[in-house]
Amino acid sequence: MGQPKQLLRFDGQSLLRRTTAAALTAGCDPVVVVLGALGNPLRDELSGLPAIVLDNPDWEQGPGTSIRCGMTAIGTADAVTFLVCDQPFVDAEHLKRLIHAWRESGLPMAASAYADAIGVPALFDASCFADLRQLPPESGAKKLLLRHRERVAAVPFPGGAFDLDTPEDAQLASTFNGAR
């Protein structure tokens, strides 16, 4: 790609900054950003945003290590929401819908529904924290969503199926920008 995916630009911002800003605008507090490779250039991209930025030295082992790393900084939160920065159509409104679905449903998890699946962004309440901290290094939080599907409030998110893996994906996403 020639650059870290997190620095791809969409709507005039890097994916990393855009995703972090969406979480902040949705009222998530604290917002914790876990970085793997290339921590410093990515850290610079978050300048001025009130987010906690952590380096995950074990990032190469898999997403479970990033989840555990981030969980160290959330304190006594009622819930945690996981996002990835390569979904360009994630915005504060969708995150607010996830939070609302969690609160209204009484279920311990809320997840985005797209392409006949559920996934991130996804919210897990405190009753899930022990399971999240015990995920194997190679596993993401989707493992919990699938294992306990009956305990997940699904929130439609058609744009969630689109993620950016190449500069061409970013160009294609910009053509769909108004059709979220």
MIBATI-806573 format. One record per residue (C-alpha): residue in one letter; x, y, z negated. Coordinates in steps of 0.25 Angstrom, whole numbers, plus 5000, padded with zeros to 4 digits. Each point is the difference from the previous one (the first is absolute). Layout:
N
AXYZ/...
***
This chain:
180
M500050005000/G501250094998/Q499550054987/P499349954987/K498549975003/Q499750094988/L500550125007/L499249985013/R499150135001/F498549995001/D499150134999/G501350084998/Q500549934988/S500849884997/L499249874997/L500750004986/R499650144997/R498649995006/T499749874992/T500550064987/A499250135002/A498849925003/A500149934986/L500350134993/T498850075007/A499149884996/G500350024985/C500949884998/D500950034988/P501149974999/V500449985014/V501249915001/V500849985012/V500949885001/L501150005010/G500949895005/A501150035010/L500450145004/G499550064987/N500750135001/P499450055014/L498749954995/R500150064987/D500350145007/E498749985008/L499250014987/S500650134995/G499050094993/L498949894998/P499749964986/A500349855001/I500949914993/V501049945009/L500749874997/D501049925007/N499849855001/P501449935000/D499349875003/W499250045012/E500649905009/Q499449894992/G498650045004/P498850094996/G499849934987/T501250074995/S499550145004/I498749974993/R500749974987/C500950125002/G498850095001/M499349944989/T501150044990/A499650155002/I498549994999/G499950004985/T498649984994/A499250025013/D498649955002/A500349955014/V501150005011/T499850025015/F501049955009/L500350065014/V501049985011/C500450125008/D499949945014/Q498550015001/P499850135006/F498550024998/V500149984985/D499550134994/A499550064986/E498549975004/H500249855002/L500850004987/K498950074993/R499049895006/L500849894994/I500050074986/H498550025001/A499849855004/W500849954989/R499350094990/E498649975005/S500249855002/G500549964987/L501049915007/P501550004996/M500550025015/A499650095012/A500649985013/S499950055014/A499349915010/Y500450005015/A500249905011/D499249894992/A501050014989/I500250084987/G501350074996/V500750134997/P499750104996/A499549924988/L499750034985/F500249914988/D499650034986/A500749984988/S499549864998/C500849965013/F501450064995/A500549884994/D499849925013/L500650115008/R501250004992/Q500249855001/L499950005016/P501149925006/P501050105007/E499649955014/S498550034997/G499250125001/A498750044992/K499149945011/K500349874994/L499150044988/L498950065009/L499949875008/R500149914987/H498850084994/R499250045012/E498750004991/R500650114991/V500450105011/A499150115005/A500250025015/V500150145006/P499950015015/F501250065006/P500049975015/G501350085002/G500749914990/A500349905010/F500950095008/D501550024994/L501250065006/D501249915003/T500650085012/P500050145005/E499149955011/D499049964989/A500150144995/Q499750065013/L498849915002/A499550044986/S500050155004/T499049975011/F499049944991/N500250104989/G498650075002/A499349865000/R500349954986/
***
